[in-house]
């Protein structure tokens, strides 16, 4: 089963930046739409944004103007660039394609 492995999380102060990576555990025969989600303690998992196989991106309102999603087609790696981070961005971030399983996510903590 395809797994997308998240990395790049960490502790950052409000206003700081992080870039999350999402890499497949095996070679891909095609490009997939990849969604970024996040889940904060006590909250439901929510969609952050998505990037299609053609590179078309969509961001939820919580991420617009601050986050960008991109992909490296050669490496099949998807990125979530997070700028102007706020404490409310604190969550475990996941990436998932329709054909992938859920991974462990990567923790993002925004705190002073």
Secondary structure, DSSP 8 states (H G I E B T S, - for coil): -EEEEEE--EEE-TT--EEEEEEESS--SS---EEEEEE-TTS--EEEEEE-TT--EEE-TTTTTTEEEEEETTTTEEEEEE-S--GGG-EEEEEEETTEE----EEEEE--
